[in-house]
């Protein structure tokens, strides 16, 4: 079974609802961190963000089996259809504890 890294990028104001929902999904765990997003899609940025050229984002990452990731994305699309969430999937070559 191949594992993938599912990464979500969302606005900080929306992140708590997403992380609360993820905690109820019986995942083994996930990591969240703050980042800056840079985009040429200015219509999604406030005037201040347009001037700064960046937008604060909360990133949420988790690794899970590829099939589970597909199901998780379907549920996220249904639950958070009106949220500003960008995602990507990356194959994992290896993972574990040192």
Long-range contacts (C-beta under 8 A, 24 or more apart in sequence): 1-65, 1-66, 1-67, 2-65, 2-66, 2-91, 2-92, 3-63, 3-64, 3-65, 3-66, 3-91, 3-92, 3-95, 4-63, 4-64, 4-65, 4-66, 4-69, 4-89, 4-90, 4-91, 4-92, 5-61, 5-62, 5-63, 5-89, 5-90, 5-91, 5-92, 6-61, 6-62, 6-63, 6-64, 6-69, 6-72, 6-73, 6-87, 6-88, 6-89, 7-59, 7-60, 7-61, 7-87, 7-88, 7-89, 7-90, 8-59, 8-60, 8-61, 8-76, 8-85, 8-86, 8-87, 9-35, 9-37, 9-57, 9-58, 9-59, 9-60, 9-85, 9-86, 9-87, 10-57, 10-58, 10-60, 10-83, 10-84, 10-85, 10-86, 11-55, 11-56, 11-57, 11-58, 11-83, 11-84, 12-56, 12-57, 12-58, 14-58, 14-80, 14-83, 14-84, 14-85, 15-58, 15-60, 17-80, 17-83, 18-60, 18-76, 18-80, 18-83, 18-85, 19-60, 21-79, 21-80, 22-60, 22-62, 25-72, 25-75, 27-62, 27-64, 28-64, 29-62, 30-60, 30-61, 30-62, 31-60, 31-61, 31-62, 32-58, 32-59, 32-60, 32-61, 33-58, 33-59, 34-58, 34-59, 35-59, 44-84, 63-92, 63-95
